[in-house]
Amino acid sequence: MTAFSLSGLLILLTEFPVGLIVLFKQPSRPLNRSYAFFCSVAVSIWGACCVLIGLGISRELAVVVWRIALVGVTLIPTALYRFTYYFCGLRKPRVLRATTIFAVFFVLISGLDGLLIKDVRYVFDTFYYAVPGPLCVPF
């Protein structure tokens, strides 16, 4: 297990249960639902994908997992904004709607072949790292 997969495992083991605890505390509150989505879905997708990638999966599977990870990464800022929106009691539903549409747009784009994740390359003699596509900012 690499440090990359260990960090993903720690993310997964902490964020997913915390999100579920918050959700089950008061599931009818939008604040709790938004925080649970942030932790239990968006951040946990990223953590789970880090675990898989760090375990040295095959090249073909690594491309698929990186694309799934990008979905989680795309959802993280939007989910955090949604939580902050409810936490601060903001009253600008147009901005909330616009950020949600923006996230959905990028989630759909991330599923298209090669636009955000073009390929993977083997790094540090341990795992495959994403090669950004033409619509992705190199990271």
C-alpha positions in Angstrom: 0.0 0.0 0.0 1.5 3.3 -1.1 1.2 6.6 0.8 -1.3 7.7 -1.9 -3.6 4.8 -1.2 -3.1 5.2 2.6 -4.2 8.8 2.4 -7.3 7.8 0.4 -8.1 5.1 2.9 -7.9 7.7 5.8 -10.1 10.0 3.9 -12.6 7.3 3.3 -12.6 6.0 6.8 -13.1 9.4 8.3 -15.4 11.3 5.9 -17.9 8.6 5.0 -18.9 7.8 8.6 -19.0 11.5 9.7 -21.3 12.3 6.8 -23.6 9.4 7.7 -23.7 10.4 11.4 -24.6 14.0 10.5 -27.3 12.7 8.1 -28.9 10.4 10.6 -28.9 13.0 13.3 -31.5 15.1 11.6 -32.1 13.9 8.0 -34.9 16.4 7.3 -32.6 19.5 7.6 -31.1 20.7 4.3 -27.9 21.6 6.2 -27.4 18.0 7.4 -28.2 16.6 4.0 -25.8 19.0 2.2 -23.0 18.2 4.6 -23.7 14.4 4.3 -23.5 14.8 0.5 -20.2 16.7 0.8 -18.6 14.1 3.1 -20.3 10.8 2.2 -20.5 11.2 -1.5 -18.1 13.8 -3.0 -15.1 13.5 -0.7 -15.6 9.7 -0.3 -15.6 9.1 -4.0 -12.2 10.8 -4.2 -10.9 8.8 -1.2 -12.1 5.5 -2.6 -10.5 6.2 -6.0 -7.2 7.1 -4.3 -7.2 3.8 -2.5 -7.8 1.9 -5.8 -5.2 3.9 -7.8 -2.6 3.6 -5.1 -3.0 -0.2 -5.0 -1.4 -0.4 -8.4 -4.3 -1.5 -10.5 -4.0 -2.1 -14.2 -3.6 0.6 -16.8 -7.1 0.2 -18.3 -8.8 0.2 -14.9 -6.7 3.2 -13.8 -8.1 5.3 -16.6 -11.6 4.5 -15.5 -10.9 5.1 -11.8 -9.3 8.4 -12.5 -12.4 9.5 -14.5 -14.6 8.5 -11.6 -12.2 10.3 -9.2 -12.6 13.4 -11.3 -16.4 13.2 -10.8 -15.8 13.3 -7.0 -13.3 16.2 -7.3 -15.8 18.1 -9.5 -18.5 17.7 -6.9 -16.4 18.7 -3.9 -16.4 22.5 -4.4 -20.1 22.5 -5.3 -21.1 20.4 -2.4 -19.0 22.6 -0.1 -20.7 25.7 -1.5 -24.1 24.1 -1.0 -23.3 23.3 2.6 -21.9 26.8 3.2 -25.1 28.3 1.6 -27.3 26.5 4.1 -24.9 27.0 7.0 -24.8 30.8 6.5 -28.5 31.1 5.7 -27.9 32.7 2.3 -30.8 33.7 0.2 -29.5 33.6 -3.4 -31.0 30.5 -5.0 -29.9 31.6 -8.5 -26.2 31.3 -7.5 -26.8 27.9 -5.9 -28.7 26.7 -8.9 -25.9 28.1 -11.2 -23.2 26.3 -9.3 -25.2 23.0 -9.4 -25.7 23.3 -13.1 -22.0 24.1 -13.6 -21.0 20.9 -11.6 -23.4 18.7 -13.5 -22.0 20.0 -16.7 -18.4 19.1 -15.7 -19.5 15.7 -14.4 -21.0 15.0 -17.8 -17.9 16.2 -19.5 -15.7 14.0 -17.3 -17.5 11.0 -18.7 -16.5 11.8 -22.2 -13.4 10.0 -23.5 -10.2 12.0 -23.3 -11.5 15.6 -22.7 -10.4 15.8 -19.0 -8.4 12.7 -18.5 -6.6 11.7 -21.6 -4.5 8.8 -20.4 -2.4 7.6 -17.4 1.3 7.2 -16.9 3.2 5.0 -14.5 4.9 7.1 -11.9 7.2 6.4 -8.9 7.3 2.7 -9.9 4.1 2.3 -8.0 0.8 3.5 -9.6 -0.7 5.2 -12.7 -1.2 8.9 -12.5 -3.6 10.9 -14.7 -2.5 12.7 -17.9 -4.8 15.7 -18.3 -6.8 16.1 -21.5 -7.3 19.3 -23.5 -10.1 20.7 -21.2 -8.2 20.0 -18.0 -5.9 22.3 -16.2 -2.6 20.3 -15.7 -2.2 19.2 -12.1 
